Amino acid sequence: MKLLCLVALTLLTFNTYAQNINGQAYYESKTTVDLDGFGGGDMSEERKKMISERMKSMLEITYVLTFNTTESIYKEEEKLEAVAVHPGFKMMMGSFTPGDQYKNLTSNQLIEENEFFGKQFLVKDTIQNLKWELGKESKLIGQYIAFKATATKAVNPNDFSMARPRRGANKDAPKKDGEPKKDSTMVDDPMDQIEIPKEVLVTAWYTPQVPVGHGPGEYAGLPGLILELNVHRTTLLCSKIVMNPKEAEKIEAPTKGKEVSREEYTKIVKEKTEEMRENFRGGRGGGRRFGG
């Protein structure tokens, strides 16, 4: 009964306060990696732990969403690197991770800065309007009552954050009779070992107590601020909300980089990825040897 009264009160006051809403929401992002699935079955637990620690700074990130009724800007919170990360790995991961993301709910516009292998791009797109299915399930997230919503999202084939071990790519599978044993020092093209799913389930928890249609990243379109988001192996959880801050960051669309459409940017990433694969193969039969 209390829950119904709270929701009703929130909805009744929506029109009164909507014009004055602005705030900042802080999200903790965590992504898990299945090292066994990605060929780490032969690793010792100690080595897995060491790799996980080194990847932690890339897979556990704090973001800040600054919003008002119609606009928002989503940025990674700056931090000092506590653990050294291989510059090549950092560049590769950063190349497939969006930078600042601006959304305008009125014009349905999404603008994001992307750095792809040292080049800056300004990607202009429309907000992906997911077909959200609103559920009745609810839970408390901090002091806010959040309701569950789910949707199916089509995955960009270049989104390597969604990569999973390719089915049937188990290197430890028993060899057939007469099949030569593979040289353990040879490395296959890593792209042959993974696949990008065509679609994934998105689970969001939103609160009508903050009546704006914003959410982290490119997500939006629910009758309340998204406080928690689960997509594939990544979870985003809102840890703090500051309403009407005295020194709120000004919401402005990003401007850095060569202006391209989503389709153009996808093509650029695809072509560069194929180029990387060709360089990796090196014309030596699809394998490269460790140590020279």
Buried (B, 14 or more C-beta within 10 A) or exposed (E): EEEEEEBEEBEEEBEEEEEEBBBBBBBBBEBEBEBEBBBBEEBEEEEBEEBEEBBEBBBEBBBBBBBBBBBBBBBBEEEEEEEEBEEEEBBBBBBBBBBBBBBBBEEBBBBBBBBBBEEEBBBBBEBBEBEBEEEEEBEEBEEBBBBBBBBEBEBBBBBBBBBBBBEEBEEEEEEEEEEEEEEEEEBBBEBEBBBBBEEBEBBBBBBBBBBBBBBBBBBBBBBBBBBBBBBBBBBBBBEEBBEEEEEBEEBEBBEEBEEBEBEBBBEBBEEBBEEBBEEBBEEEEBBBEEEE
